[in-house]
Amino acid sequence: MLCSQSSYSQTTISFQIPENVQSAKIVFIDNLGNLIKQVEINERGHGELIVYAQDLSAGLYTYYLVANGQTIESKKMVLSK
């Protein structure tokens, strides 16, 4: 499960990783399909990832929650500066 809260300078992405998941990550792709960032998630249960606007260019991004090599959920994020 993914959800996000945004402010001008940052976005907080909340996620839920089941205890039985061996590997999990959040992957960020730009609107051209390029891999921008990949963050390994080591904790299980509820967690949050803060994405700072200064680390990305303005544009449209898709981020995916990947668990055990399979995409579980995806969301879109628009960053304007």
DSSP file (Angstrom, degrees, kcal/mol; ACC not computed):
  #  RESIDUE AA STRUCTURE BP1 BP2  ACC     N-H-->O    O-->H-N    N-H-->O    O-->H-N    TCO  KAPPA ALPHA  PHI   PSI    X-CA   Y-CA   Z-CA
    1    1 A M              0   0    0      0, 0.0    15,-1.0     0, 0.0     2,-0.4   0.000 360.0 360.0 360.0 130.2    0.0    0.0    0.0
    2    2 A L  E     +A   15   0A   0     13,-0.2     2,-0.3    72,-0.1    13,-0.2  -0.958 360.0 159.0-122.2 140.8    1.3    3.4   -1.0
    3    3 A C  E     -A   14   0A   0     11,-1.7    11,-3.3    -2,-0.4     2,-0.3  -0.971  18.2-153.7-152.0 158.0    0.0    6.9   -0.2
    4    4 A S  E     -A   13   0A   0     -2,-0.3     2,-0.4     9,-0.2     9,-0.2  -0.952  11.8-159.4-137.5 154.7    1.6   10.3   -0.1
    5    5 A Q  E     -A   12   0A   0      7,-1.9     7,-2.9    -2,-0.3     2,-0.3  -0.998  23.8-156.9-127.8 132.8    1.4   13.7    1.5
    6    6 A S  E     +A   11   0A   0     -2,-0.4     2,-0.3     5,-0.2     5,-0.2  -0.837  20.3 169.8-118.0 149.2    2.9   16.7   -0.2
    7    7 A S        -     0   0    0      3,-2.5    -2,-0.0    -2,-0.3     0, 0.0  -0.806  54.1 -89.5-133.7-179.1    4.2   20.1    0.7
    8    8 A Y  S    S+     0   0    0     -2,-0.3    72,-0.1     1,-0.2     3,-0.1   0.877 123.6  31.2 -61.9 -38.3    6.2   22.5   -1.5
    9    9 A S  S    S+     0   0    0      1,-0.2    44,-2.5    44,-0.1    45,-0.5   0.613 125.1  15.2-100.5 -13.8    9.6   21.2   -0.4
   10   10 A Q  E     - B   0  52A   0     42,-0.3    -3,-2.5    43,-0.1     2,-0.4  -0.996  51.9-145.4-158.0 159.6    9.0   17.5    0.2
   11   11 A T  E     -AB   6  51A   0     40,-2.7    40,-3.3    -2,-0.3     2,-0.6  -0.995  15.4-148.2-126.7 134.8    6.6   14.5   -0.2
   12   12 A T  E     -AB   5  50A   0     -7,-2.9    -7,-1.9    -2,-0.4     2,-0.6  -0.919  10.3-160.3-104.7 120.7    6.2   11.8    2.4
   13   13 A I  E     -AB   4  49A   0     36,-3.4    36,-2.5    -2,-0.6     2,-0.3  -0.895   6.3-159.0-102.1 118.7    5.4    8.4    0.9
   14   14 A S  E     +AB   3  48A   0    -11,-3.3   -11,-1.7    -2,-0.6     2,-0.3  -0.758  15.7 176.4 -95.6 143.8    3.8    6.0    3.4
   15   15 A F  E     -AB   2  47A   0     32,-2.6    32,-2.4    -2,-0.3     2,-0.4  -0.960  25.5-143.8-144.6 161.3    4.0    2.2    2.8
   16   16 A Q  E     - B   0  46A   0    -15,-1.0    30,-0.2    -2,-0.3    28,-0.0  -0.986  15.9-171.6-129.1 118.7    3.0   -1.1    4.3
   17   17 A I  E     - B   0  45A   0     28,-2.4    28,-3.7    -2,-0.4     7,-0.0  -0.953  23.5-127.0-113.5 119.5    5.4   -4.1    3.9
   18   18 A P    >   -     0   0    0      0, 0.0     3,-1.6     0, 0.0    -2,-0.0  -0.278  21.1-118.4 -62.0 150.7    4.1   -7.5    5.1
   19   19 A E  T 3  S+     0   0    0      1,-0.3    25,-0.0    25,-0.1    -2,-0.0   0.785 110.0  60.3 -60.8 -29.8    6.4   -9.4    7.5
   20   20 A N  T 3  S+     0   0    0      2,-0.0     2,-0.4     0, 0.0    -1,-0.3   0.442  76.9 111.9 -83.8   1.6    6.8  -12.3    5.0
   21   21 A V    <   -     0   0    0     -3,-1.6     3,-0.1     1,-0.2    -4,-0.0  -0.610  50.7-163.3 -77.3 130.0    8.4  -10.1    2.2
   22   22 A Q  S    S+     0   0    0     -2,-0.4     2,-0.4     1,-0.3    -1,-0.2   0.897  72.8  11.5 -79.9 -43.3   12.0  -11.0    1.6
   23   23 A S        +     0   0    0      2,-0.0    45,-3.1    17,-0.0     2,-0.3  -0.996  65.4 175.9-139.5 143.8   13.0   -7.8   -0.4
   24   24 A A  E     +C   67   0B   0     17,-0.5    17,-3.0    -2,-0.4     2,-0.3  -0.996   4.0 164.5-146.6 147.4   11.2   -4.5   -1.0
   25   25 A K  E     -CD  66  40B   0     41,-2.3    41,-3.0    -2,-0.3     2,-0.5  -0.984  31.4-129.1-155.6 159.8   12.0   -1.3   -2.7
   26   26 A I  E     -CD  65  39B   0     13,-2.3    13,-2.8    -2,-0.3     2,-0.4  -0.979  27.4-161.5-113.3 127.9   10.5    1.9   -4.0
   27   27 A V  E     -CD  64  38B   0     37,-2.1    37,-2.5    -2,-0.5     2,-0.5  -0.917   4.4-153.7-115.7 133.5   11.5    2.7   -7.6
   28   28 A F  E     -CD  63  37B   0      9,-3.2     8,-3.1    -2,-0.4     9,-1.3  -0.928  13.0-177.3-110.8 127.8   11.1    6.2   -9.2
   29   29 A I  E     -CD  62  35B   0     33,-2.9    33,-2.6    -2,-0.5     6,-0.2  -0.964  18.7-134.2-122.8 138.2   10.7    6.5  -13.0
   30   30 A D  E >   -C   61   0B   0      4,-2.3     3,-2.0    -2,-0.4    31,-0.2  -0.268  38.9 -91.0 -82.9 178.8   10.5    9.8  -14.9
   31   31 A N  T 3  S+     0   0    0     29,-0.9    30,-0.1     1,-0.3    -1,-0.1   0.599 126.6  56.6 -69.8  -9.3    7.9   10.5  -17.7
   32   32 A L  T 3  S-     0   0    0      2,-0.1    -1,-0.3     0, 0.0    -3,-0.0   0.411 121.2-105.3 -96.5  -0.6   10.4    9.1  -20.3
   33   33 A G  S <  S+     0   0    0     -3,-2.0     2,-0.3     1,-0.3    -2,-0.1   0.559  71.4 145.3  89.8   8.6   10.7    5.8  -18.5
   34   34 A N        -     0   0    0      1,-0.1    -4,-2.3     2,-0.0     2,-0.5  -0.622  55.5-116.1 -82.5 137.2   14.2    6.4  -17.1
   35   35 A L  E     +D   29   0B   0     -2,-0.3    -6,-0.2    -6,-0.2     3,-0.1  -0.609  38.7 171.7 -69.9 122.1   15.1    5.0  -13.7
   36   36 A I  E     -     0   0B   0     -8,-3.1     2,-0.3    -2,-0.5    -7,-0.2   0.817  59.5  -6.8-100.8 -43.5   15.7    8.0  -11.5
   37   37 A K  E     -D   28   0B   0     -9,-1.3    -9,-3.2     2,-0.0    -1,-0.4  -0.993  50.2-162.8-157.2 148.1   16.0    6.6   -8.0
   38   38 A Q  E     -D   27   0B   0     -2,-0.3     2,-0.5   -11,-0.2   -11,-0.2  -0.986   9.5-167.8-138.5 126.1   15.7    3.2   -6.2
   39   39 A V  E     -D   26   0B   0    -13,-2.8   -13,-2.3    -2,-0.4     2,-0.2  -0.957  15.6-139.6-121.1 117.3   15.4    3.0   -2.4
   40   40 A E  E     -D   25   0B   0     -2,-0.5     2,-0.6   -15,-0.2   -15,-0.3  -0.545  13.8-146.2 -71.7 137.0   15.7   -0.4   -0.7
   41   41 A I        +     0   0    0    -17,-3.0   -17,-0.5    -2,-0.2    -1,-0.0  -0.930  22.8 172.2-108.4 113.1   13.2   -0.8    2.2
   42   42 A N        +     0   0    0     -2,-0.6     2,-0.1   -19,-0.1    -1,-0.1   0.741  54.2  77.5 -93.5 -26.0   14.6   -2.8    5.0
   43   43 A E        -     0   0    0      2,-0.0     2,-0.3   -19,-0.0     4,-0.1  -0.474  67.7-143.6 -85.0 158.1   11.9   -2.5    7.6
   44   44 A R        +     0   0    0     -2,-0.1     2,-0.3     2,-0.1   -25,-0.1  -0.813  63.6  28.8-116.1 160.2    8.6   -4.4    7.6
   45   45 A G  E    S-B   17   0A   0    -28,-3.7   -28,-2.4    -2,-0.3     2,-0.2  -0.647 114.0  -2.8  88.2-151.9    5.2   -3.1    8.6
   46   46 A H  E    S+B   16   0A   0     -2,-0.3     2,-0.3   -30,-0.2   -30,-0.2  -0.532  74.5 156.9 -78.3 138.7    4.4    0.6    8.3
   47   47 A G  E     -B   15   0A   0    -32,-2.4   -32,-2.6    -2,-0.2     2,-0.3  -0.953  27.0-141.1-151.8 171.1    7.1    2.9    7.1
   48   48 A E  E     -B   14   0A   0     -2,-0.3     2,-0.4   -34,-0.2   -34,-0.2  -0.988   2.8-160.9-139.3 147.4    7.6    6.3    5.4
   49   49 A L  E     -B   13   0A   0    -36,-2.5   -36,-3.4    -2,-0.3     2,-0.5  -0.998  13.6-147.3-127.6 127.3   10.0    7.7    2.8
   50   50 A I  E     -B   12   0A   0     -2,-0.4     2,-0.5   -38,-0.2   -38,-0.2  -0.846   9.7-163.8 -97.9 127.1   10.6   11.4    2.5
   51   51 A V  E     -B   11   0A   0    -40,-3.3   -40,-2.7    -2,-0.5     2,-0.4  -0.952  11.6-145.5-110.5 123.0   11.3   12.7   -1.0
   52   52 A Y  E >   -B   10   0A   0     -2,-0.5     3,-1.8   -42,-0.2     4,-0.3  -0.752   9.7-139.7 -94.2 133.0   12.8   16.1   -1.2
   53   53 A A  G >  S+     0   0    0    -44,-2.5     3,-1.6    -2,-0.4   -43,-0.1   0.821 100.8  64.7 -58.4 -33.8   11.9   18.4   -4.1
   54   54 A Q  G 3  S+     0   0    0    -45,-0.5    -1,-0.3     1,-0.3   -44,-0.1   0.705  95.4  59.7 -64.6 -19.2   15.5   19.7   -4.4
   55   55 A D  G <  S+     0   0    0     -3,-1.8     2,-0.3     2,-0.1    -1,-0.3   0.552 106.3  50.9 -85.9  -8.4   16.7   16.1   -5.3
   56   56 A L  S <  S-     0   0    0     -3,-1.6     2,-0.2    -4,-0.3     3,-0.1  -0.916  79.3-119.6-130.4 153.8   14.5   16.0   -8.5
   57   57 A S        -     0   0    0     -2,-0.3    22,-0.1     1,-0.1     2,-0.1  -0.491  49.0 -84.8 -80.7 159.8   13.8   18.1  -11.5
   58   58 A A  S    S+     0   0    0     -2,-0.2     2,-0.3    20,-0.1    22,-0.2  -0.407  84.1  84.2 -61.9 140.8   10.3   19.5  -12.2
   59   59 A G  E    S- E   0  79B   0     20,-2.4    20,-3.0    -2,-0.1     2,-0.5  -0.957  78.5 -53.1 156.1-172.4    8.2   16.9  -14.0
   60   60 A L  E     - E   0  78B   0     -2,-0.3   -29,-0.9    18,-0.2     2,-0.3  -0.858  49.6-179.3-102.1 130.9    5.9   13.9  -13.8
   61   61 A Y  E     -CE  30  77B   0     16,-3.1    16,-3.0    -2,-0.5     2,-0.4  -0.929  18.3-152.1-128.0 151.7    7.2   10.8  -12.0
   62   62 A T  E     -CE  29  76B   0    -33,-2.6   -33,-2.9    -2,-0.3     2,-0.4  -0.988  13.9-163.6-118.6 134.2    5.8    7.3  -11.3
   63   63 A Y  E     -CE  28  75B   0     12,-2.7    12,-2.2    -2,-0.4     2,-0.4  -0.960   4.0-160.3-121.6 143.2    6.9    5.5   -8.2
   64   64 A Y  E     -CE  27  74B   0    -37,-2.5   -37,-2.1    -2,-0.4     2,-0.6  -0.912  16.9-140.5-122.0 140.7    6.4    1.8   -7.6
   65   65 A L  E     -CE  26  73B   0      8,-2.8     7,-3.3    -2,-0.4     8,-1.1  -0.922  27.2-169.7 -95.8 118.8    6.4   -0.4   -4.6
   66   66 A V  E     -CE  25  71B   0    -41,-3.0   -41,-2.3    -2,-0.6     2,-0.4  -0.953   7.0-178.9-115.2 124.8    8.2   -3.6   -5.5
   67   67 A A  E >  S-CE  24  70B   0      3,-2.6     3,-1.9    -2,-0.5   -43,-0.2  -0.991  71.8 -10.8-127.3 128.3    8.1   -6.6   -3.2
   68   68 A N  T 3  S-     0   0    0    -45,-3.1    -1,-0.1    -2,-0.4   -44,-0.1   0.852 130.3 -54.8  52.1  37.9    9.9   -9.9   -3.9
   69   69 A G  T 3  S+     0   0    0    -46,-0.2     2,-0.4     1,-0.2    -1,-0.3   0.461 117.2 106.9  81.1   1.5   10.6   -8.7   -7.5
   70   70 A Q  E <  S-E   67   0B   0     -3,-1.9    -3,-2.6     0, 0.0     2,-0.4  -0.933  74.0-116.8-117.7 137.6    6.9   -7.9   -8.3
   71   71 A T  E     +E   66   0B   0     -2,-0.4    -5,-0.2    -5,-0.2     3,-0.1  -0.566  31.3 177.8 -70.0 123.7    5.2   -4.5   -8.6
   72   72 A I  E     -     0   0B   0     -7,-3.3     2,-0.3    -2,-0.4    -1,-0.2   0.825  62.8 -12.2 -94.2 -41.3    2.6   -4.3   -5.8
   73   73 A E  E     -E   65   0B   0     -8,-1.1    -8,-2.8   -72,-0.1    -1,-0.4  -0.989  56.4-157.8-159.0 154.8    1.4   -0.8   -6.4
   74   74 A S  E     -E   64   0B   0     -2,-0.3     2,-0.3   -10,-0.2   -10,-0.2  -0.983   7.5-175.9-139.2 153.2    2.2    2.4   -8.3
   75   75 A K  E     -E   63   0B   0    -12,-2.2   -12,-2.7    -2,-0.3     2,-0.3  -0.959  22.1-122.8-141.9 157.1    1.4    6.1   -8.0
   76   76 A K  E     -E   62   0B   0     -2,-0.3     2,-0.4   -14,-0.2   -14,-0.2  -0.766  21.0-167.9-101.3 150.2    2.0    9.3  -10.0
   77   77 A M  E     -E   61   0B   0    -16,-3.0   -16,-3.1    -2,-0.3     2,-0.5  -0.993   6.8-157.4-139.3 129.7    3.7   12.3   -8.6
   78   78 A V  E     -E   60   0B   0     -2,-0.4     2,-0.5   -18,-0.2   -18,-0.2  -0.931   8.5-166.5-108.1 127.5    3.9   15.8  -10.2
   79   79 A L  E     +E   59   0B   0    -20,-3.0   -20,-2.4    -2,-0.5     2,-0.4  -0.961   8.9 177.6-116.3 119.1    6.8   18.0   -9.1
   80   80 A S              0   0    0     -2,-0.5    -2,-0.0   -22,-0.2   -27,-0.0  -0.939 360.0 360.0-118.9 144.3    6.6   21.7  -10.0
   81   81 A K              0   0    0     -2,-0.4    -1,-0.1   -28,-0.0   -73,-0.0   0.349 360.0 360.0-124.9 360.0    9.1   24.3   -9.1
